[in-house]
Amino acid sequence: MDERQVAAYLDRIGARRPERADAAALRELQRAHLAAVPFENLSVVLGEPIVLEPDALWAKIVERRRGGFCYELNGAFAALLEALGFRVELLSARVFGKEGRVGPPFDHMALRVELDGPWLADVGFGRFSHNPLRLDRTGPQADPAGEFTLAGHGDGGLDVVMDGDPQYRLDLRPYALADFSPTCWWQATSPDSHFTRSTTCSRLAPEGRITLAGTRLIRTGPDGSRREEQLSEAQALAAYREHFGIALEELPVVSALPRPVRR
């Protein structure tokens, strides 16, 4: 990522260029990213190609002012951090389902950032920690989103737990961006993927979190309070523009099977 791209990325998330690559700067960048760039799967439903290459991710998030899911958001954020002088590794994670069963490898991408110790940064998991978490701390870590703990697992990984509920199991080995491409393709095309079954667009907001799920606008407060509003199609298109800065010509509609990717 060159200097022009770095400046444009920082402008996109409304963050200043840090004077040094330290924990305070990482915290500021992560929170700015969560507030500006939505977690969304619109490309999956619209049949847009998802390309896991740094320039393609930068173009989507910065030039097109879109969001994405974990591979895109954390892939782009990793490139920004590296350009700012941070040491970053891409980590694979297996996400826990509602029944407590862990998913497959590469189900999620998270970031290890080496500073005064190892830190977990993640801007691509939807509702999750607002601040980076210490990877080498076993005790509870307080965060505006809740209480997080990291517990070792028998295979050498770490389970990340939020308010007592396991979120995902980290593999602490570093991977390349291309290693996530096969699972990214599956997530974007398989009828068994939850990303092909519904639309979501969500970001951190001053009043908590704001989410557009289909045509339901959901506002979640810091105290866990929840307000839902059913929108018309026209209102939903306006909500994409107002709350997420995304201008769409038509409302994304989930079909029985994913649409073929346009080339």
DAKA-V95138 format. One record per residue. N is the residue number from 1. PSI is psi in whole degrees, 0 to 359 (* if undefined). D_CENTER is the distance of its C-alpha to the mean C-alpha in Angstrom with 1 decimal. Layout:
# DAKA-V95138
n=(N | N)
psi=(PSI | PSI)
d_center=(D_CENTER | D_CENTER)
This chain:
# DAKA-V95138
n=(1 | 2 | 3 | 4 | 5 | 6 | 7 | 8 | 9 | 10 | 11 | 12 | 13 | 14 | 15 | 16 | 17 | 18 | 19 | 20 | 21 | 22 | 23 | 24 | 25 | 26 | 27 | 28 | 29 | 30 | 31 | 32 | 33 | 34 | 35 | 36 | 37 | 38 | 39 | 40 | 41 | 42 | 43 | 44 | 45 | 46 | 47 | 48 | 49 | 50 | 51 | 52 | 53 | 54 | 55 | 56 | 57 | 58 | 59 | 60 | 61 | 62 | 63 | 64 | 65 | 66 | 67 | 68 | 69 | 70 | 71 | 72 | 73 | 74 | 75 | 76 | 77 | 78 | 79 | 80 | 81 | 82 | 83 | 84 | 85 | 86 | 87 | 88 | 89 | 90 | 91 | 92 | 93 | 94 | 95 | 96 | 97 | 98 | 99 | 100 | 101 | 102 | 103 | 104 | 105 | 106 | 107 | 108 | 109 | 110 | 111 | 112 | 113 | 114 | 115 | 116 | 117 | 118 | 119 | 120 | 121 | 122 | 123 | 124 | 125 | 126 | 127 | 128 | 129 | 130 | 131 | 132 | 133 | 134 | 135 | 136 | 137 | 138 | 139 | 140 | 141 | 142 | 143 | 144 | 145 | 146 | 147 | 148 | 149 | 150 | 151 | 152 | 153 | 154 | 155 | 156 | 157 | 158 | 159 | 160 | 161 | 162 | 163 | 164 | 165 | 166 | 167 | 168 | 169 | 170 | 171 | 172 | 173 | 174 | 175 | 176 | 177 | 178 | 179 | 180 | 181 | 182 | 183 | 184 | 185 | 186 | 187 | 188 | 189 | 190 | 191 | 192 | 193 | 194 | 195 | 196 | 197 | 198 | 199 | 200 | 201 | 202 | 203 | 204 | 205 | 206 | 207 | 208 | 209 | 210 | 211 | 212 | 213 | 214 | 215 | 216 | 217 | 218 | 219 | 220 | 221 | 222 | 223 | 224 | 225 | 226 | 227 | 228 | 229 | 230 | 231 | 232 | 233 | 234 | 235 | 236 | 237 | 238 | 239 | 240 | 241 | 242 | 243 | 244 | 245 | 246 | 247 | 248 | 249 | 250 | 251 | 252 | 253 | 254 | 255 | 256 | 257 | 258 | 259 | 260 | 261 | 262 | 263)
psi=(122 | 177 | 323 | 317 | 321 | 313 | 318 | 323 | 314 | 322 | 321 | 321 | 1 | 38 | 148 | 157 | 124 | 147 | 330 | 156 | 87 | 182 | 322 | 319 | 318 | 319 | 315 | 318 | 317 | 314 | 322 | 319 | 314 | 326 | 335 | 325 | 115 | 149 | 116 | 154 | 29 | 326 | 324 | 313 | 326 | 354 | 24 | 141 | 141 | 111 | 116 | 71 | 140 | 314 | 322 | 320 | 318 | 316 | 319 | 312 | 322 | 303 | 314 | 352 | 49 | 181 | 218 | 188 | 189 | 316 | 322 | 310 | 311 | 331 | 316 | 318 | 323 | 318 | 320 | 313 | 316 | 319 | 336 | 4 | 6 | 150 | 118 | 141 | 144 | 129 | 141 | 145 | 150 | 122 | 138 | 132 | 177 | 330 | 3 | 3 | 136 | 144 | 188 | 164 | 151 | 17 | 335 | 151 | 132 | 176 | 138 | 125 | 122 | 116 | 243 | 355 | 181 | 134 | 147 | 119 | 140 | 114 | 16 | 31 | 15 | 229 | 111 | 192 | 140 | 328 | 156 | 154 | 148 | 129 | 342 | 17 | 126 | 340 | 172 | 144 | 117 | 141 | 153 | 335 | 344 | 194 | 129 | 141 | 149 | 120 | 135 | 149 | 158 | 334 | 10 | 0 | 188 | 134 | 127 | 120 | 132 | 118 | 41 | 352 | 122 | 133 | 304 | 161 | 117 | 137 | 120 | 3 | 141 | 147 | 164 | 158 | 321 | 336 | 338 | 353 | 314 | 316 | 326 | 316 | 317 | 314 | 328 | 349 | 336 | 137 | 341 | 351 | 136 | 344 | 340 | 358 | 342 | 165 | 144 | 146 | 120 | 143 | 162 | 139 | 160 | 326 | 9 | 257 | 143 | 133 | 138 | 109 | 104 | 245 | 21 | 120 | 120 | 125 | 120 | 124 | 164 | 334 | 7 | 357 | 151 | 129 | 130 | 144 | 125 | 125 | 155 | 171 | 317 | 319 | 323 | 318 | 319 | 324 | 323 | 317 | 313 | 314 | 338 | 356 | 25 | 119 | 116 | 144 | 332 | 156 | 129 | 131 | 128 | 126 | 177 | 324 | 153 | 147 | 150 | 143 | 131 | 136 | *)
d_center=(19.7 | 22.9 | 23.8 | 23.6 | 20.0 | 19.1 | 21.0 | 19.4 | 15.8 | 16.9 | 18.6 | 15.7 | 13.8 | 17.3 | 17.5 | 20.7 | 21.3 | 21.7 | 25.2 | 24.2 | 21.3 | 21.4 | 19.6 | 20.1 | 18.7 | 15.5 | 15.2 | 15.9 | 13.5 | 10.5 | 11.8 | 12.6 | 9.3 | 7.9 | 11.2 | 11.5 | 8.6 | 7.6 | 5.3 | 8.3 | 10.4 | 13.5 | 14.2 | 14.8 | 17.3 | 18.8 | 19.6 | 18.0 | 17.7 | 14.5 | 15.7 | 14.1 | 16.3 | 15.6 | 17.8 | 16.4 | 12.8 | 14.4 | 16.6 | 14.0 | 11.8 | 14.9 | 18.0 | 16.9 | 14.7 | 12.2 | 8.4 | 7.0 | 5.3 | 4.3 | 7.6 | 7.6 | 5.0 | 6.1 | 9.4 | 10.1 | 9.5 | 11.7 | 14.3 | 14.4 | 15.0 | 17.6 | 19.3 | 19.7 | 21.3 | 18.9 | 19.3 | 16.1 | 15.8 | 13.3 | 13.5 | 13.5 | 12.9 | 14.7 | 13.3 | 16.1 | 17.3 | 19.2 | 22.4 | 21.3 | 21.4 | 18.9 | 17.3 | 18.0 | 17.1 | 14.1 | 12.5 | 9.3 | 8.6 | 8.7 | 10.9 | 14.4 | 16.0 | 19.7 | 21.5 | 24.2 | 22.8 | 19.6 | 16.4 | 13.0 | 10.2 | 6.5 | 4.1 | 1.1 | 4.3 | 5.7 | 8.9 | 9.1 | 11.0 | 11.4 | 13.1 | 13.1 | 15.2 | 18.3 | 18.4 | 22.2 | 22.7 | 23.8 | 24.6 | 22.6 | 20.1 | 20.1 | 17.1 | 17.1 | 14.8 | 17.4 | 19.0 | 17.4 | 19.5 | 19.1 | 21.9 | 23.4 | 23.8 | 26.8 | 25.2 | 24.3 | 20.6 | 19.1 | 18.0 | 15.5 | 17.0 | 16.1 | 19.3 | 21.1 | 18.7 | 17.3 | 13.6 | 13.5 | 16.0 | 15.4 | 17.6 | 18.6 | 19.9 | 18.4 | 17.5 | 17.5 | 14.9 | 17.5 | 17.6 | 14.4 | 16.0 | 18.1 | 15.6 | 13.2 | 16.5 | 17.3 | 14.2 | 14.9 | 18.7 | 19.9 | 21.3 | 20.3 | 16.6 | 15.2 | 13.2 | 16.7 | 18.2 | 16.7 | 14.7 | 12.1 | 10.8 | 9.6 | 9.3 | 11.0 | 14.7 | 17.9 | 19.2 | 16.3 | 13.7 | 14.4 | 13.5 | 15.4 | 15.9 | 18.5 | 21.1 | 20.4 | 19.2 | 18.1 | 18.3 | 17.6 | 19.5 | 19.1 | 21.8 | 20.2 | 22.3 | 21.2 | 22.7 | 22.5 | 24.1 | 25.0 | 24.9 | 27.0 | 25.7 | 26.8 | 25.2 | 21.8 | 22.0 | 22.9 | 20.1 | 17.6 | 19.5 | 20.2 | 16.9 | 14.3 | 16.7 | 16.6 | 20.1 | 20.8 | 24.3 | 24.0 | 21.9 | 19.8 | 21.8 | 21.0 | 24.0 | 25.5 | 24.1 | 21.4 | 23.0 | 23.9 | 21.8 | 23.7 | 24.8)
